Amino acid sequence: MNSVARQYAWRVTQELGLSGESSCVDRDNPLRLYIAVEGRVPDHPDHDIALLWTKCHGWSLAIEEPGAAELRVVAHLGGPVEPPPRTVARWVRALCADRLATAS
């Protein structure tokens, strides 16, 4: 599953037009993915954002609060736990009010 998770994360990263340099697969149980995202969400314009994925909960968008050890989840993508990468990218772009570079 680790190589499958890495491939899935890579495909999502590519759909977002990102390099993948700021992403990782956490092999602990449950398996988790982290992808740093270029952009901001309108409700938190001064915070960096990241995509988080777990096999149990699917995708979430989180903000990085200065001085906080944990990320704060601000949105969850409903539906299947492993949606197509294009679906994830569209969701992120909608949350960021199209502030990300488009990678259609």
C-alpha positions as YAML, in Angstrom:
chain: A
units: angstrom
residues:
- id: 1
  name: MET
  ca: [0.00, 0.00, 0.00]
- id: 2
  name: ASN
  ca: [2.88, 2.42, 0.63]
- id: 3
  name: SER
  ca: [3.90, 2.52, -3.04]
- id: 4
  name: VAL
  ca: [0.24, 2.81, -4.06]
- id: 5
  name: ALA
  ca: [-0.21, 5.68, -1.59]
- id: 6
  name: ARG
  ca: [2.89, 7.42, -2.92]
- id: 7
  name: GLN
  ca: [1.63, 7.07, -6.49]
- id: 8
  name: TYR
  ca: [-1.80, 8.39, -5.53]
- id: 9
  name: ALA
  ca: [-0.25, 11.36, -3.69]
- id: 10
  name: TRP
  ca: [1.97, 12.04, -6.70]
- id: 11
  name: ARG
  ca: [-1.01, 12.06, -9.08]
- id: 12
  name: VAL
  ca: [-2.90, 14.50, -6.82]
- id: 13
  name: THR
  ca: [0.21, 16.68, -6.60]
- id: 14
  name: GLN
  ca: [0.52, 16.72, -10.40]
- id: 15
  name: GLU
  ca: [-3.16, 17.62, -10.84]
- id: 16
  name: LEU
  ca: [-2.55, 20.61, -8.57]
- id: 17
  name: GLY
  ca: [0.47, 21.66, -10.64]
- id: 18
  name: LEU
  ca: [2.83, 21.23, -7.66]
- id: 19
  name: SER
  ca: [6.34, 19.80, -7.62]
- id: 20
  name: GLY
  ca: [5.74, 17.33, -4.81]
- id: 21
  name: GLU
  ca: [8.79, 18.55, -2.87]
- id: 22
  name: SER
  ca: [6.63, 19.32, 0.17]
- id: 23
  name: SER
  ca: [4.71, 16.10, 0.50]
- id: 24
  name: CYS
  ca: [5.15, 12.94, 2.50]
- id: 25
  name: VAL
  ca: [3.65, 9.55, 3.24]
- id: 26
  name: ASP
  ca: [3.41, 8.66, 6.93]
- id: 27
  name: ARG
  ca: [3.48, 4.87, 7.11]
- id: 28
  name: ASP
  ca: [2.10, 4.67, 10.65]
- id: 29
  name: ASN
  ca: [-1.27, 3.08, 11.15]
- id: 30
  name: PRO
  ca: [-3.44, 4.60, 9.79]
- id: 31
  name: LEU
  ca: [-1.49, 5.46, 6.67]
- id: 32
  name: ARG
  ca: [-1.50, 9.23, 6.08]
- id: 33
  name: LEU
  ca: [-0.53, 11.60, 3.28]
- id: 34
  name: TYR
  ca: [0.50, 15.25, 3.58]
- id: 35
  name: ILE
  ca: [0.77, 17.65, 0.63]
- id: 36
  name: ALA
  ca: [1.71, 21.30, 1.12]
- id: 37
  name: VAL
  ca: [-0.45, 23.43, -1.19]
- id: 38
  name: GLU
  ca: [0.38, 26.75, -2.77]
- id: 39
  name: GLY
  ca: [-2.50, 29.08, -2.09]
- id: 40
  name: ARG
  ca: [-4.70, 30.39, 0.66]
- id: 41
  name: VAL
  ca: [-8.30, 29.95, 1.72]
- id: 42
  name: PRO
  ca: [-10.31, 33.18, 1.91]
- id: 43
  name: ASP
  ca: [-11.29, 32.67, 5.57]
- id: 44
  name: HIS
  ca: [-7.62, 32.31, 6.60]
- id: 45
  name: PRO
  ca: [-5.61, 34.44, 4.13]
- id: 46
  name: ASP
  ca: [-2.49, 34.60, 6.34]
- id: 47
  name: HIS
  ca: [-2.12, 30.83, 6.83]
- id: 48
  name: ASP
  ca: [-0.33, 28.23, 4.74]
- id: 49
  name: ILE
  ca: [-2.51, 25.30, 3.75]
- id: 50
  name: ALA
  ca: [-2.01, 21.58, 3.28]
- id: 51
  name: LEU
  ca: [-3.95, 18.57, 2.09]
- id: 52
  name: LEU
  ca: [-4.19, 15.64, 4.49]
- id: 53
  name: TRP
  ca: [-5.40, 12.14, 3.61]
- id: 54
  name: THR
  ca: [-6.08, 9.03, 5.68]
- id: 55
  name: LYS
  ca: [-7.43, 5.69, 4.56]
- id: 56
  name: CYS
  ca: [-10.31, 6.08, 7.04]
- id: 57
  name: HIS
  ca: [-11.37, 9.69, 6.39]
- id: 58
  name: GLY
  ca: [-10.19, 10.62, 2.91]
- id: 59
  name: TRP
  ca: [-9.09, 14.18, 2.10]
- id: 60
  name: SER
  ca: [-9.11, 17.23, 4.36]
- id: 61
  name: LEU
  ca: [-7.78, 20.73, 3.89]
- id: 62
  name: ALA
  ca: [-5.93, 22.13, 6.89]
- id: 63
  name: ILE
  ca: [-4.32, 25.41, 7.83]
- id: 64
  name: GLU
  ca: [-0.97, 25.79, 9.53]
- id: 65
  name: GLU
  ca: [-1.33, 28.14, 12.48]
- id: 66
  name: PRO
  ca: [1.84, 29.91, 13.65]
- id: 67
  name: GLY
  ca: [3.21, 28.32, 16.81]
- id: 68
  name: ALA
  ca: [0.78, 25.41, 16.74]
- id: 69
  name: ALA
  ca: [2.15, 21.87, 16.57]
- id: 70
  name: GLU
  ca: [-0.95, 20.45, 14.87]
- id: 71
  name: LEU
  ca: [-2.67, 21.47, 11.68]
- id: 72
  name: ARG
  ca: [-6.27, 22.65, 11.97]
- id: 73
  name: VAL
  ca: [-8.69, 21.00, 9.55]
- id: 74
  name: VAL
  ca: [-11.03, 23.53, 7.93]
- id: 75
  name: ALA
  ca: [-12.74, 21.37, 5.28]
- id: 76
  name: HIS
  ca: [-13.37, 17.72, 4.35]
- id: 77
  name: LEU
  ca: [-13.95, 16.35, 0.87]
- id: 78
  name: GLY
  ca: [-16.97, 14.09, 1.01]
- id: 79
  name: GLY
  ca: [-17.59, 11.05, -1.14]
- id: 80
  name: PRO
  ca: [-15.19, 8.19, -1.76]
- id: 81
  name: VAL
  ca: [-12.04, 7.94, 0.37]
- id: 82
  name: GLU
  ca: [-9.86, 7.79, -2.76]
- id: 83
  name: PRO
  ca: [-11.51, 10.08, -5.31]
- id: 84
  name: PRO
  ca: [-9.83, 10.70, -8.66]
- id: 85
  name: PRO
  ca: [-6.93, 13.18, -8.38]
- id: 86
  name: ARG
  ca: [-8.77, 15.60, -10.68]
- id: 87
  name: THR
  ca: [-11.70, 15.68, -8.22]
- id: 88
  name: VAL
  ca: [-9.33, 16.53, -5.35]
- id: 89
  name: ALA
  ca: [-7.68, 19.29, -7.39]
- id: 90
  name: ARG
  ca: [-11.04, 20.84, -8.35]
- id: 91
  name: TRP
  ca: [-12.12, 20.80, -4.70]
- id: 92
  name: VAL
  ca: [-8.92, 22.51, -3.56]
- id: 93
  name: ARG
  ca: [-9.18, 25.14, -6.27]
- id: 94
  name: ALA
  ca: [-12.78, 25.89, -5.28]
- id: 95
  name: LEU
  ca: [-11.76, 26.29, -1.63]
- id: 96
  name: CYS
  ca: [-8.94, 28.63, -2.61]
- id: 97
  name: ALA
  ca: [-11.24, 30.69, -4.83]
- id: 98
  name: ASP
  ca: [-9.14, 29.79, -7.90]
- id: 99
  name: ARG
  ca: [-5.95, 31.24, -6.41]
- id: 100
  name: LEU
  ca: [-3.94, 28.17, -7.42]
- id: 101
  name: ALA
  ca: [-2.44, 27.85, -10.86]
- id: 102
  name: THR
  ca: [-4.80, 25.80, -12.98]
- id: 103
  name: ALA
  ca: [-3.60, 22.42, -14.12]
- id: 104
  name: SER
  ca: [-6.52, 21.21, -16.22]
...
